[in-house]
Every structure is written in structure tokens, then in C-alpha cells.
Amino acid sequence: MSDSELSPQQLAEACAEAMFSRDGASQGLGMRIESVAPGRAVLSMTVREEMVQGHGNCHGGFLFTLADSAFAFACNTYDEATVASGCSIDYLGPGQLGDVLTATAEERSRRGRTGIYDITVRNQHGNEVALFRGRSYKIRGTVRRLEETAAGETP
């Protein structure tokens, strides 16, 4: 099937598969892609012992990384290489050892070379743990063919 014959959903899935195969960070933290669609991604991760900080909660850096990975997968569903140009996070509650955290990324705006994505991180009980907003910037190249991408280009 040629690129032009792929449905938007098939393209989003192909992009996620290509990205995840090269994403040692997300894989190393045990992240799983639960679903992906154009402008949307859902990733999950179980809080492991080495992710717990001195107060007994999941370290905020791991919450940030989960949200950031969901953001990356959501904004790269169109096979146009896209990077973060900025982001922020608000921590709403703790993640605990053994919690299964799920980050849901949703596109809010995509115009020209920029986009805005909101990511909500929840635990297995549906409690919100963090809210993340990411701003994306489209660079040259594609997601599925890394050699065509201007990896060093910055916004």
C-alpha cells in the first residue's frame, strides 16, 4: 500500500510504530502505546521502585516524561517531523509505587508549523495526577523516514 493509500488512522499508527521502534527512553521506562489517532495518543506506564523519590511518590520528572512522550506521539501522527518548542506541567496529585499512569494527549490547535497539545495524566483510579501543555514546531522531514529529517533543526 502506498503512502497516499493510507487512511489518516493507518498513517498515525505507522508513525507511532516507527517512532516507538527508535524511542529507547520511552521503552526503557516501560511505556506502552495504548492507542493513537490523528492528533491524539494515549500512553501508559507503571510506577516502578526506581521512579519513587524521597517523599515516597513518583518523581515529577517521570510524570513529565510520560506526558512528554504522549505529546510527541500525538503531534507526530501526520508523518511530518515535529518537535517540542515549549511545554509546562502542573502536578495535581502524587503517583504511587505500582500505580498505572495513563497520559492522554489531545491536539488543541495545529496551524502552519505550530501546534498546541493538552495532556492529562491519570492513575488507574481515574484521578488526575498532572496536566501538561505542549507547543510543537514542525521541522523538515518525515517521521517514518528518519534519514529525511533535519534532526538538528530547532524552532
N, C-alpha and C positions, 0 to 999 in steps of 0.2 A: 504494500500500500504506500503510495507516495505521500509526501508531506501535505499536499493540497487536498488529499482524500481523507485526512484525519478529521474527525469531529473535534470541536473545542474540548470536550471531555477527554477524548483519546490523546490529544496533544498535551493537556495538563498532566495526565498520567505518565506519558512518555518523558516529559520534562522532569517530573518528580523522580522517576526511576533513574534517569541519567544523573541527576544531581545527587541523589542518595548514594549511588554507587561510588561517588568520589568524596563523600562527606564523612571523613573519619571522625570529626568532632561529634556529630550527632550520633553516629553509630557507636562510638566509644562510650557515650553516656547512656546507651541503651534505648535511645529514642526509636519510636515506631511511627510510621506514617499510617494514620487510621483512615484518612480519606483526603482526596484532593479534587478540586474542580476549578474552573477558570476563576482566578482571583480569590481563591479560598483554599485553606489547608488546615487539617487537624492532625496534631502530633501528640503523642503521649510518652511518658517517662515515669518509671518507678523510682522513688527516692531511696537511694542506697546509703549504707552506713558512711561511706566516704564523702557523701554530699551534705552531711549534717555538720553544722557549725557549733561553736562553744555554748550556745544557749539551747541546744537540743533540737533546733529546727533546720529545715533545708536552707542552705546558704543561698542568699539572694542572687548570687552570680549564676547558680544553676537554674533558678527560676527565669532569670533574664535570658540565659542561653536557650532554654526550651522555647520561650516566646520568640526570641530572635530567629530560631530555626524555623518555626511555623511561619513567621513573617517572610523569610527567604523563600520558602517553598510556595507560598501564596503569590508573591509578586513575580515569580519566575514561571508561571503556568502558561505563558503565551509564547514561549521559546524565543524571547528577547532577553538577552543577558541584562540582569537588573541587580543593583547593589543598594545597600543602605546609605542614605545621605544623612540620617539622624534618627534618633529614637529616644523615648523616655519610658520609664516604668514607675508605677505606683504599686507598692506592696500593701495588700489589704488584710492578709492573714498568713499564718505560718503553714508551711508544708511540713509534714512529719515523716519520720522514718517509716518506710513501707507504703506511703501514700502513692497512688497512681495519679499523676498530674496530667491534665489534658489542656493543651493550648489550641484555641480555635482562632485562626486568623481570617479576617474578612476585609476585603477591599472596600474602601470608602470612596476613593476617587482615583482615577487614572487618566491623565491628560498629558499629551506630549511626552516628555521624557520623565515625568514625575508621577508619583502615586502616594496615597495615604492609606495605611492599613491599621486596623484595630485588632488587638489580640487579647483574648481573655484566657487566663489560666485558672482552671478549677481543679479541685481534688475529686476523688471518687464519689464523694457525697454531694457534689454539685456546688460546694462552697467556693466562692471566688477567692483566689489567693493573690492574683496580681492582674493589673491592667497595663498593657503595653501599647504604645502608638509608634509606628514606624513610618518613616518617609523614605521612599525609594527613588532611585535615579537610574534610568535606562542607559546602558553603555553600548558600545558596538559589539556585535556578535550575537551568538545564539547560546542557548542553554545546553542543547543536546550535542553540539559540536564545539567542544571546549577550545579546540585549536583556532577557531574563527573569532574567539572572544578577546577583546582588549582588556586582559586581566589587570593591567596596571593603571587603567584609566580611572580617574576619580572625578566626582561631580564638581 
